[in-house]
């Protein structure tokens, strides 16, 4: 198809501009709690999307960055494509990791693949389609949210609302180092286990002391026993705190828990087992399990397999190689999949070490993935329309 060669040509000419744009948004701190910074990133994005003729719906947030939905309805009718990416990063406003650097084949910087590289890929893919006049027949929406790194508490409902209006969705989290595109993700549940006991002086504590820390230690062992790797179920206690000092009997202790699972049925099972594991055993102590956030799984399904098969053909025509991945981590794709909308994730540039000061992107993948996304939008929409017509 001629549009593939045209898209490659346009985006190859725009590669320096893509890198400049990426540097600009990477060097704006947009840690989830930095509303001003996230909104500055949104303003840069808004100016670019406005030049492409997209209208904007802003969803103001009092404490976090505003969510933005850009729409281009096209003139061909039919259901639209949806793109999703988050503007926030895990790096707070006072982070020492602030610079964008190009080091040979790598670009390094906070959020360079998680996921400001993905935002750049999606934005410039649409820019190429606009330049070639292809957006006129491609209705598309691009949702930029501000709170994915903390579980999308204020944007989750919006993502679901936009998903059900769409034929399929692309989520632009980072691709894998071997060319992975995400076709399935585990679900997760994050919880806090709080134990209360009875305070006292360690010198006078007997064997019946109601130590919150001791009880929490028993609960941690019980939680870790929930792991079933052969079933794809993981349970992890990642943070604990409690007590005042070694000469005190602590009256309060707390643990942060993460569990992951592949199917809704496994999610229900692990939740029941977690509740049992959180039941106190020491006299004088009490336990409370609080759910902080949860994401449904994005299981392998026929609709995602068909969408992926189309993208494989697109990639092959572009002389790119992609492979499917079940990724243990969660993203906003989990929410889209829960609405039974075909979705592929991991379509952003390739890199690694995200959430660390060594986060990097393979430089050439920025262009490659922009071309793949631009061509994939056209090919996947046509495949979905053809499937709809044959029903």
N, C-alpha and C positions, 0 to 999 in steps of 0.2 A: 504494500500500500504506500502511495506517495507521501501520505501524511507522516509516516515514520521518518523518512529521510528529511522532510521539511522540519519536523520537530527536532531531530538531532542537529540539523544545521543551525537553527535558531538558538537552541540552548548552548551549543558549543561556543557561539559568539558571545553568549551572555555569562559564560563561566566566571570571568573576572568580576563581573557585577554581582554574581551569586556569592562569591567569597567576601566581597566588600559588605554585602547585606548581612551575611552571617556574622562577620566580625562586629558589625554595628549592634546587632541585637545580643550577641554573646557578652559584649562589654557593658551592657546595661544589666545591673544586678536585678534579678527577678525571682529571688527566693520567695516561696509561697507567702510568707508573712510580710513581704515588702510590697504593699499595695501600690505605692507610688512607682516603684520600679516596674512592676508587671504592667501597669497602665501605660508607662512610657513605651514598653515593647509593643503594646497594643496600638499605640498611636503611630509608630513606625509602620506596622503592618497595615493599619487603616489607610494610610496615605498611598501605599502601593496598591492595595486592593481597590481603592477608589479610582485609580487610573485605569483599572481593567473594566470599569463599569459595574462593579458589584455594589449593591445596596447593603447597608449595615444595620443590624438590630443589636443594640447594646443592652446588656442585662446588668445593671449596676449592682455592685456589692459594697456594703458598708465597710467591711474589714479586709476583704481580699480584693484582688484585681477584678475588674469588670469582665464578664464573658462577652464575646463578640461572635455574631453569626453573620457571615457575608453570603449573599445570594445572587445568583445570576440565573434567571429562569429559562433563558434560551427561548427559541420560538418554535420548537418542534413538538412541544407537549410531552406527555409521558412522565413517568417518575424520574426523579433526579438522582444524581450521585451525591454522596455525602463524604466529606473529608473532615478528619478530626485531629487536632493537635493541641498540646498544652503549652502555655507560655511560662509557667512557673518552673523553677528548678529547686533542688534540695539545698542550694548554697545560700545561707542567710546574708543579710545586708552587711554584716561585719566580717565576711569571709576574706581570707588572704588570697584566695584563688580568684583572680579578677581579669587576667589578661588573655587575649587571643593571640596565639602564635602559630606560625607555619614553620614546621620542622621537617624538611624533605617531603616525604609522602604523607605526612600527618598534619592535621590541624588540631591544636590543643586549646581547651578553654572550658569554662564552667557552662554546662548545658549544651556543649557543641554537638552531642548526639542525643542528649536526653533533655529536651528534644528540639533545640533550636535549629539543628541541621535538618530535621524533618519538616519544620515549618518552612524553612528556606526551599526545600525540595518541592513542597506542595505549592507554595506561592509562585515560584518560577515556572513550574509545570503549567499552571493556569496562565501565567504570563505568555508562555509560548503559544498556547492554544488561542489566547486572545489575539496575539500578533498575526496568527495565521487565519483568523476569522472562524475558528472551529468552535468557539464558545457559543456562537449563535445557535447551534443545534445541539448544545450540550448543557442542559440545566444542571446546575451544581450548587451545593452549599458547602461552606467551609466554616466549621465551628472551632473557635479558639477559646479554651477555658483556662482558668487561673489557679485551679486547686487540685490537679490530678495527683501531685506528689503527696497529698494528705488524704487521698481516697475519694476525691471529687464530691465532697459533702454538699456543696451548693450548686454544682453543675450537673450532677448525676441525672436529675429529673429532666433537665434541659436536653441532655444528650439523648435520653430515651425518646423525648418528644420529637426531636429532629430525626432520629433514626426511623421511626415508624412512617415518616413521610418520604422515605428514600427507597430506591430499588436495591442499592448495595452501598457499602461504605469502605473507605480506605482509612486506616489509622497509621500515622507516620512516625511511630516509634522506631528506634534504630534497627537496622538489619543486622543479621549475624555475620560473623567473620568469614563463614563459608558460603555466604550468599543466601542465608535463611530468610524466608518470608513466613510470618507467623500465621498458621492456619488453625491453631487451637491454643488455649491458655488454661492453666489451672485457675480455680477460684480460690479466694482466701477469706479468712476471718481473723481480725485483730481484736484482742481482748485484754482487759486489765483484771487481774485477780488481786483483790485487796483482802488482807487478813488482819483482824483486830484481836488483840490479846489483853493481857493485864500487866501494867507497868510495875516494876519493882527494882530493888537493889540486887545486883548479882551476888553479893556476899551472903544474902539471906534467902536466896532462891532455892527451893527444894526440888525434888524430882517431879513434882506436879505443877511446876511453873507453867503459866499460860503465855509462852513466848510466841509472839507473832512470827518472828524469823524462823524459829524451829518448825512451826506448823507450815510456813511457806516452803521450807526445804522439802518437807514431805510432799507438798502439792506439786513442786517442780519435778520431782522424780515421777509422780503420777502422770503429769502432762507429757513428759518426755517418753513415757511408755506408750503413748498413743501413736507413735510413729509406725507406719506400715509402708515402707518403701516399695514393696512388691505390689502394693495397691495404688501407688502414686500419692499416698497420704503422708504429709510431713507435719510435725508439731515441734515448735521451738520456743523456748523461753529466752528472750533476747536481752532483757534488762530487769534488774531487781534493785530494790532499795528498802531501807527500813532500819530502825534503831537509832539510838543517840550515841552510844559508845560501848566499849567492851565491858564496862562495869554496870550496865543497866539491862534489865529484862525488857525487851522492846514490846510496846503495845500496838505497833502498827508495822506492816510490811506490805510490799506491793511487787507484782511481777507483770511484765508486758509479754504477751503471748501471741504467736502467729501460727496459724494452721493453713495448710494448702491441700487441695483436693481436685480431682479431675471431673467428677460428675456431680449433679445435684443430689443424687442419692447418697454418695459418699460424704457430701457436705452435711446433710442431715444427720448421718451416722456419727461423724466426728464431733458435731456440736453436742449431741446427746452424751457421748463419751467424755467430752471436755467438761460438761456440767457435773458428771459423776466424779471426775478427777479433782474438781474444785470443792468437793464436800470435805469440811474440816473433820479432823479426828481427835485432836487434843481437847481435853476439857478446858473450858474457859476461853476458847477461841471461836471466832466466827469468820466465815468466808463470804465474799460477794464477787461474783463474776459479772463484769460489765463489757458489753460489746462496743468497741470503738468504731469499727468500720468493717464492711464486708463487701465482697464482689462475687457474683455468681460465676461459675466456670464458663469458659468458651469452648465447648466440646467440639470434637471433629463431627461434621455433619455433611450431608450430601450437597447442600447449597454452597457451603464454603469450598468443598472439593471442586465443584463445577467452576466457581469463580477463580480458584487457583489454577485449574487446568487452562482456562483462557489466558491467564497471566503468564503461564509457562510458555504458551505459544507466542505471546507478545515478546517475552524475554528472548526466546530462541531467534525470532526474527531480528532482534536487535543485537544478536550475538552475545547476550548476557546469560548467565547461568543462575538459576534460583533453585532452592530446595525448601521443602516444607519443614516447619518446626512446631513442636508442642513446647511452648515456653512456660516455665514454672511461674514466672512473674505475672502480675496482673496489670491491666491497663484499662482505658475507657472502651476498648474493643469488647471487653467482657459484658458491659452494659448493652452495647449494640446487639451482640449475639443473643442476649437474654430476651430481646424483642423479636427474635427470629428473623433478623435481617442479615443477609449474607455479608460477611466482613472479612477483610484481610488486614493484617497488622505487620509491623516490622518493615514497612515500605520506605522508611527513612534511610539516610546514608549509613554506611557500615563503619563500625568502630567498637570500642570497648572501654572498660574501666570507668563507666559512668558512675556517678555518685562518689567520685574520688577526685583528688587533685591531679590525677593522671588521666582524666577523661580525654579521649582522643577520637578523631574521625579520620578514616582513610580519605585523603583529599580527592582522589579521582572518583570516589563513589558518590560524591555530591552531584556531579553531572550525570553519571550513569543512572542514579535513582530518579533524578528529575525527568530524564527521558523515559524511563520505565513507567513512572506514574502518569505522565502526560499521555503516552500511548495506551497505557492500561485503562485509563478513564474512558477512552473512546472504544476500545475493544471490549471491555467488560460491560459497558452500557449496551452495546449492540448485542452481545451474547445474552444479557438478561432480557432485553426486549424480544429477542428471537424466542427465548424460552417462554416468555409470557404469551406470545402469539400462538405458540404450539399447544397451549393448554386448552 
